[in-house]
Amino acid sequence: MPLPNKKYDANFTAGGILFNEFKSFEAVLLSSNFDELAELEKDQNKFIGISTNSARKRIITEIKRRNKSAPKNFWENFFSWHQEEQRLALFYLCLKTYPLIMDLHIEVALKKYRVGSKLEAYDIQMRFEEIMSYDDVVASWSLSTIKRLNMQYRKALRDSGLYDAHKVLKKPSKPSNQFWDYFKNINEHWFLEACFKDKN
């Protein structure tokens, strides 16, 4: 598993894996002038359908940020995958884009899965407190921000199919071998481990 860059930020509070938003942005993501169209969308709201201007701008900013983490041909593959695979792929972008989410996943969820323990909000809170003990930036965040990040991370796990209503972490069963092979072929084997699959 890749070690997360320790420059944490709280931008993941903008909202989970953004499945509906990315799906609605298909034409923009597949275009050759993504950046230009994404900027226009902040004012035009032609694709994404978020009525509040400030919320729309914030979501598009995060979409642009995650798009920078997408490997070559990612979106061409993404729109050919079925929904369960797409949700996992969007979680992959979250892990790639947000060092904090990668940290929580490696240090809490993956460890809990390996020993067969449930994942509780308290477990995430304990990891935040560990980070706050040595990271002044995270220590400066409000309690409401920490709670929001805790909730959004667990929601992202549920939306990705890796976590259920009983707080159980689970291995995804529906993705095809071709889906996993994509990540193997781009030397991102760690993502299979992040999805509670074998590294091989």
N, C-alpha and C positions, 0 to 999 in steps of 0.2 A: 504494500500500500504506500502511495506517495505521502510523505510528511507534509502537512499543511504549512504554508507560509504563515508566519505569526502576525502578520498585519491584518488584524481583525477589524471588521466594520459591521454595522447593524442594518445594512441595506436589505437583508433577507426579510425584514419586516414588511416589505412591499407585497409579499404574498406568494408562498408556496412554490409549486412547480409551474404555475401559470399555464395549465394544460389548455384551457379554452382560448386564452389569449394567443398562445403560439399557433394553435390550429387556425384561428381566424386570420393570422398573419401570413398564411402560406404564400400568397402571391408576392408579398414583400420579401420574405425569407429566401425565395427561389429566384428573385430578380438579380440582375447584375449591378443594380444601383441601390442596394439595400439601405445604406446610410442615408442617402437623399430621401428615399421614400419613407423611411422611418421618421425622419425629422418632419416631413410634411404631414405625417399622420398625427403628430402631436396637436396640430391645429385643425386638420380636416376630419379626423375621426371617420375615415372612409371604410376601414376594415375592422378595427378592434372593438368598436361599439361600447366604449366607456364614456358615459355622458359627462362626468365631472372632469373639467380640464386639468386640474392639479393631479388627480389620481391617474388620468390617462398619461400625462407626461412622466410621472414617476414609473409607471409600469413599462412604458416604452424605453425609458432609460435603462431599466433592468433587463429588458429583452435585448437591447443593443449590447449590454455588458456580457450577457450570457452567450450571445452570438459570437463574440470574440473568442470564446472558449471552445466553440464547435470545431471539430476537425474537418478536414477537406471532405466534401461530398456527404457531410452529415445530414443536411436537410433533404437531399435527394433520397437518401435511405429512409430518413424519418417519416416522410409522407407516404412511403410504401409499406411501413410497418403497421401492424394492427394496434389497437388502442392500448392494450396492456404494455406492449413494447414501447410505444411512444411515451407513455408515462414514466417508464424506467429510464428511457433516454433523456427525458427532461430532468430527472433526478440526477443523472450523470452530469449534466451541465451545471446543476447546482453545486455538486461536489467539486467540480473543476473551477467554478467561478468564485465561490465563497469559502475562504480558508476556515472560517468559523464552523461552517456546516461540515466540512471534511473532518475537522477536529472532533466535533460532537459524534460524528458517525464512527470514526476509528476508536475513539477513547471510551465511548459509552455503548452505542448500539451493537457494534461488532463484538465487543467483549461480552456483552449480555447474551448475544445470540450463541456464542461459543460455549457458554456454560449453561445454556438453556433457561436463563432467567427472563422474566417479563421486563419490559421497559416502562418505567413510571416517570411522570413529570419530575418527581423528586430526584431521580438519577441524573437528569439533565441539569437540574438546579445545582446539584453537587459539583458537576463539572464546571459550571459557570463560576462557582465560588473558588474552585482551584485556579481557573484562569485569572480571575480578579485578583488573586493573591500576588501575581507577578506581572500583570498587564494593566498599566494605569489607564489605558484607553477604555478597556472593558469595565474596569472598576468605576469609571466615571459615568457609565450608563445608568439611567433610571431603572427602578424596579419594574416599572411597567414595560420598558423596552426589553428587559431580560425575560419577563413573562411572555411577551409577544413572540420573541425569538424561540423560546421553548415550545410554545404552542405551534408556531409555524413549522418548526423542524419536524415535530411529531405528525403534523398534518401532511407534510411532504412525504413522510414515510408511508402513511396510510394511502395517500393518493397514488403512490408508486406501487402499491400492492405488497409492501414489505412489512406491514404492521396492521394488526386488526383491532376491532373494537374491544377485544379482551386484553389488549396491551401485549399481545404476543408477536414477537418478531418471526417472520416466516420467509422461507425461500420461495421465489416466484416459480410457478409451475407451467405457465402458458407460453412464454417466449420460445421461439424456435431455435434450433441449432444455428441457423443462418444469422439470427439476431446476435447471439453470443459471438459467433465467428467474426462479425464486423469489428467488435472491440478487440478480439484477439489479433486480427489482421492489422490493426493500427497500433499494436503494442500497448494496449490499455487493458492488460489482463487483470490489473488490480480491481477493475470495476466488477468483474465476476465475483471476486472475493467480497466486495462491498455489497453485493446482492446476495450474500450468504451462500454462494456457490463455491465449488472447489477452484483452486487457482489454475489447475491444468486445463 
